[in-house]
Amino acid sequence: MNTEQSVETNCCESNCPVSTPEGNDLRKGQLKRTPFSKFKKIHSHFKSPLQVLESAKVSPTEEVEELERRREQLDTEIAQLEAEGYRVEELEHHIDKLHEYNDIKDIGQSLLGRIAALRGTTTRDLYAHFGLELDD
């Protein structure tokens, strides 16, 4: 009996859509797509990172007090920065310039990726070719 006949026999006997000759070893519903890992639970249930423990909940008055403390702290920091000569308008100007810089950088990264694809090389190689630093 050749391998193809063995595969057909295994699929028909176990009613399992496995295309390997060892298909009889797995019972229906026990197919696993991820490999075994001794370091973490692969098949455990999903746990949302947004879950809040009952002990971690605070009362609304405590939350308001904490927000008021945070507001006072931020007002103090703002007053200190204004005393050092910083202005809100200057900050907004710097933020606009950073957005513009990031947009230009994204376009450059996209172009480097396209050039790398056309040349059949990596963007890392193109960085060296064009004299760019990887940290740029």
N, C-alpha and C positions, 0 to 999 in steps of 0.2 A: 504494500500500500504506500503510495507516495504522500508527500506533505499536503498537497491540495485536497486529497481525499480525506486525510486526517482532519483538516480544518473543517471541512463540510460536516463530517461526522460529529465533531465536537460541538459545533453550533447547533446542529439539529437535536442532539441528545440532551443538552443542558438548557435549551431555549435561551441561550445567552449570546448576545451579538459580539463575541470576542473572536478576533481573527488570528489567534495564535493557537498552535497545537496544544498548549498547556491550558486551554480554556476550561477544561473539566475541573480544574483545581478551584475555580472561583464559582461560587453560587450566585444566582441572580440577585442583583441589588447590592452586591459587595464590591463592585468595581470602584477602584480609587484612581483618581487622575494624578494625584500628587505623590511624590516619593516619600518614603519613610524618613523621618528625621528624628534623631534622638535628642535634639536640642530644644525643640518647641512643639507645641501641640498643633499639628496641621489641621486636624479635623475637629477642632473645638468650635463652639458656637461663637458668633460675632459678639463682641462687647464694644458698645459705643464709647468713644472717649468723652462724650458729653454727659455721661451719667454722673449724677451728683449723689453722694452718700447722704443719708439722713443726718448723720452727725456733722456734716460739713455745712448744712443749711443754717443761715443766720436769720434772725428776726428782721422785719422791715426797719425797725428803729435802729438796730445795730448797723444795718446796711447804710442808712441815711447818715449816721454819725461817721462811719468810715468814709463815705463820699465827701462829707463836709471837711474832714481832716485832709483828705487828698486835695480838695479844692484850695484850702488854705496853703498847703505845701506848694501847689502849682502857682498860686498868686505870689508867694514869696519868691519863687524862682523867676517869675516874670519880672517882678520889681527889681531883682538883682541884675538881670540881664539888661533891663532898661537903664539902670544906674551905670552899667558898664558901657553904654552908648549904642546898644543894639535897638533896632526899630522893627516893628511888625512888617512894614512895607519892604524892608530889606530882606527879611526872611521869605516873604512871598516871592520876591524876585529870584532868590536863590533856588527856591522850590521849582519855579518855572524853568530855570536854567537846567536843573537836574532832570526834569521831565524831557526837555529837548535833547539833552545828552543821551538819555536812555533810549529815546526813539531813534536817534542816529546810530547808536551802538547796535540796536536790534536790527536795523537795516543792514549794517555792515556784517553782522553775524549771518544774516540770511544770504547775503551775497557771497560770503566766504563758503557757506555750505553749498551753494549752487556751483561755484567754481570747483570745489572739491569733487562734487558729483560728476561734473563734466570731465575733469582730469582723471578721475578714478583714484583719488588719493584722500587723505584725511584732512580735516580742517587744522589739525595740529601741525601737519607738514606745511600747510599754507601759511600758518603763523610764522614759522621759521623762514619760509621763502620771501615773505613780504617784510621781514624784520620786525614783527610784532611780538610783544611779550604775552605769554599765556595768561598772566594776571590782568591784562588790560580789559 
